[in-house]
């Protein structure tokens, strides 16, 4: 059936009125990037946010709805309504970001809880992997990564655009078998592929009345779960200057791995984590590469820097 709304804004206002909300102001755009647009709507009952997903990230509302219904985890976003044809959804205000709250003093307690909750959601998602794939969530399971690596290294135009020199590109080709072997070694640790958040960092952790919400699931895929923790640590390096020599670095890893101790020993998990870290740079690049499907991404040169740094790190650290 043809959608009767001309825009996400029209749909949002109509939907809120139907649900008994009294709109005061909005929607007002508070963030617009090539992959999404976020608008704020003030009502007498609550502040709500209208998110419109663009490009390859439009499964977010479907995913959140599925996770809430099937995992019942309390730290998922509260979606008021969604409209798949317009790629948009309405979400309740879930508070301030952990990054904002950590400007003066890093909120270690909340960070550890967020990592633990992420792992819990991943564990609860394992029985639903095939259903999530059927929703359209990307299949980046460890067994699939070697073919994505091959496609990446053969995309010379993309590599050159992101600053890779010919010698580095040649080296990536030479390391193809090494990458394949690393993926196989990772699988041997028997950590099941499951939902990977895709952008797990403190700016996507919202806190309101001491309640934590893990937000922004648009980048999610099915892959190695430990990539979520590695994404967090990578973000901490850029935004909080955290290094592996810091005690907090290891405390955060332990907080994330805590729910997994039901299935494996700490020694086993740490070894598996170390193995996942070796292939993480390639996963990170594949994740960034999706953004290049969005119009206007050339205005965000940070992606080029991230991609170049990660590929060079993989080359330097892989024998």
BATIKE-144291 format. One record per residue (C-alpha): residue in one letter; x, y, z. Coordinates in steps of 0.1 Angstrom, whole numbers, padded with zeros to 4 digits, always signed. Layout:
BEGIN
AXYZ
...
This chain:
BEGIN
X+0000+0000+0000
X+0013+0034-0009
X+0024+0055+0020
X+0001+0085+0026
X+0028+0106+0043
X+0051+0128+0022
X+0079+0129+0048
X+0090+0114+0081
X+0081+0146+0098
X+0045+0144+0086
X+0043+0107+0097
X+0058+0116+0131
X+0033+0144+0139
X+0004+0123+0128
X+0015+0092+0148
X+0021+0111+0180
X-0013+0128+0178
X-0029+0094+0172
X-0011+0081+0203
X-0024+0110+0224
X+0007+0132+0225
X+0002+0169+0225
X+0030+0184+0203
X+0045+0217+0214
X+0073+0222+0190
X+0092+0203+0162
X+0104+0183+0145
X+0136+0204+0147
X+0168+0190+0131
X+0195+0186+0157
X+0219+0164+0136
X+0222+0155+0100
X+0250+0134+0085
X+0251+0114+0052
X+0238+0083+0069
X+0211+0096+0092
X+0190+0126+0103
X+0178+0132+0139
X+0150+0156+0148
X+0137+0166+0182
X+0100+0169+0190
X+0087+0185+0222
X+0054+0173+0236
X+0036+0180+0268
X+0042+0144+0278
X+0079+0139+0268
X+0107+0148+0245
X+0110+0125+0216
X+0134+0120+0188
X+0127+0112+0152
X+0155+0093+0134
X+0156+0088+0097
X+0182+0063+0084
X+0198+0066+0050
X+0217+0043+0027
X+0226+0009+0040
X+0216+0016+0076
X+0178+0015+0073
X+0172-0017+0093
X+0177-0001+0127
X+0141+0002+0137
X+0133-0034+0127
X+0163-0046+0145
X+0155-0028+0178
X+0119-0040+0176
X+0130-0076+0171
X+0156-0074+0200
X+0131-0058+0224
X+0105-0085+0216
X+0129-0115+0217
X+0157-0107+0242
X+0136-0084+0265
X+0168-0067+0276
X+0160-0036+0296
X+0188-0015+0282
X+0176-0013+0246
X+0160+0019+0232
X+0123+0025+0237
X+0109+0029+0203
X+0074+0046+0202
X+0067+0037+0166
X+0084+0031+0133
X+0076+0033+0096
X+0097+0011+0074
X+0087+0027+0041
X+0101+0060+0053
X+0130+0044+0070
X+0123+0063+0103
X+0113+0058+0139
X+0103+0077+0170
X+0122+0071+0202
X+0117+0084+0238
X+0143+0107+0253
X+0169+0084+0269
X+0191+0111+0284
X+0227+0124+0279
X+0255+0106+0263
X+0282+0089+0284
X+0308+0109+0265
X+0292+0141+0275
X+0289+0130+0311
X+0326+0120+0311
X+0339+0153+0299
X+0354+0162+0334
X+0357+0127+0349
X+0353+0094+0330
X+0323+0075+0343
X+0340+0042+0347
X+0311+0025+0365
X+0286+0033+0337
X+0312+0023+0310
X+0317-0011+0326
X+0279-0016+0329
X+0274-0006+0292
X+0300-0032+0281
X+0284-0058+0302
X+0249-0051+0289
X+0262-0052+0253
X+0276-0087+0259
X+0243-0098+0275
X+0224-0086+0244
X+0248-0105+0222
X+0245-0137+0241
X+0207-0134+0241
X+0208-0129+0203
X+0228-0160+0194
X+0196-0182+0191
X+0181-0156+0167
X+0209-0152+0142
X+0191-0167+0113
X+0160-0145+0120
X+0182-0114+0122
X+0198-0123+0089
X+0164-0127+0074
X+0156-0091+0086
X+0185-0079+0063
X+0212-0076+0089
X+0246-0080+0072
X+0263-0114+0073
X+0298-0107+0083
X+0304-0139+0102
X+0341-0148+0106
X+0338-0175+0079
X+0326-0148+0054
X+0354-0123+0061
X+0380-0138+0038
X+0359-0131+0008
X+0353-0096+0019
X+0390-0091+0024
X+0397-0103-0011
X+0371-0079-0025
X+0387-0051-0004
X+0422-0056-0016
X+0411-0058-0052
X+0393-0025-0049
X+0424-0005-0058
X+0405+0027-0064
X+0390+0027-0029
X+0424+0019-0013
X+0442+0047-0032
X+0414+0072-0024
X+0420+0065+0012
X+0457+0071+0010
X+0472+0036+0006
X+0505+0037-0014
X+0512+0010-0040
X+0536-0008-0017
X+0510-0010+0010
X+0484-0023-0014
X+0509-0049-0026
X+0515-0059+0010
X+0478-0064+0016
X+0477-0089-0013
X+0507-0108+0002
X+0489-0110+0035
X+0457-0125+0021
X+0466-0161+0033
X+0477-0147+0067
X+0443-0131+0071
X+0425-0163+0061
X+0445-0182+0086
X+0437-0157+0113
X+0400-0160+0107
X+0403-0198+0109
X+0422-0195+0141
X+0395-0172+0155
X+0368-0197+0147
X+0387-0224+0166
X+0381-0206+0199
X+0343-0214+0195
X+0331-0179+0203
X+0298-0179+0184
X+0291-0152+0158
X+0262-0130+0169
X+0250-0095+0168
X+0277-0069+0166
X+0267-0033+0174
X+0289-0018+0147
X+0294+0016+0164
X+0297+0008+0201
X+0312+0038+0218
X+0304+0061+0247
X+0286+0087+0225
X+0260+0059+0218
X+0254+0052+0255
X+0226+0073+0269
X+0219+0078+0306
X+0188+0091+0322
X+0178+0087+0359
X+0208+0064+0362
X+0194+0041+0335
X+0216+0031+0307
X+0204+0028+0271
X+0225+0013+0243
X+0216+0035+0214
X+0223+0036+0176
X+0220+0001+0162
X+0220+0011+0126
X+0256-0002+0119
X+0249-0036+0133
X+0258-0069+0116
X+0263-0105+0124
X+0300-0111+0132
X+0324-0118+0160
X+0309-0103+0191
X+0343-0092+0205
X+0345-0065+0178
X+0320-0045+0198
X+0344-0042+0227
X+0373-0035+0204
X+0353-0007+0188
X+0348+0007+0223
X+0385+0006+0230
X+0394+0021+0196
X+0370+0050+0204
X+0386+0054+0238
X+0420+0058+0222
X+0408+0087+0200
X+0385+0104+0225
X+0400+0097+0259
X+0437+0088+0250
X+0433+0054+0265
X+0462+0030+0257
X+0467-0008+0263
X+0492+0001+0290
X+0465+0018+0311
X+0448-0003+0339
X+0414+0009+0328
X+0419-0006+0293
X+0421-0041+0309
X+0393-0034+0334
X+0370-0025+0305
X+0378-0058+0287
X+0371-0077+0319
X+0338-0060+0323
X+0328-0069+0287
X+0340-0106+0291
X+0322-0111+0324
X+0289-0125+0309
X+0309-0149+0287
X+0325-0166+0317
X+0294-0188+0319
X+0307-0206+0287
X+0345-0203+0288
X+0374-0197+0312
X+0389-0162+0315
X+0421-0175+0300
X+0403-0189+0270
X+0383-0157+0265
X+0414-0135+0267
X+0432-0157+0241
X+0401-0154+0218
X+0400-0117+0224
X+0437-0114+0214
X+0430-0133+0182
X+0399-0112+0173
X+0420-0081+0178
X+0444-0092+0150
X+0416-0092+0124
X+0397-0063+0139
X+0415-0036+0117
X+0401-0053+0086
X+0366-0055+0101
X+0368-0018+0111
X+0377-0008+0075
X+0348-0029+0061
X+0325-0012+0086
X+0337+0023+0075
X+0334+0013+0038
X+0296+0011+0041
X+0294+0048+0047
X+0308+0054+0012
X+0274+0044-0002
X+0260+0076+0013
X+0259+0109-0006
X+0281+0135+0009
X+0305+0112+0027
X+0334+0130+0010
X+0328+0159+0034
X+0339+0136+0063
X+0377+0131+0058
X+0380+0113+0091
X+0369+0081+0075
X+0399+0083+0051
X+0422+0087+0081
X+0407+0059+0100
X+0408+0035+0070
X+0445+0043+0062
X+0456+0040+0098
X+0438+0007+0103
X+0451-0009+0071
X+0486+0002+0079
X+0483-0011+0115
X+0472-0045+0101
X+0502-0046+0077
X+0526-0037+0105
X+0512-0062+0130
X+0506-0092+0107
X+0534-0116+0098
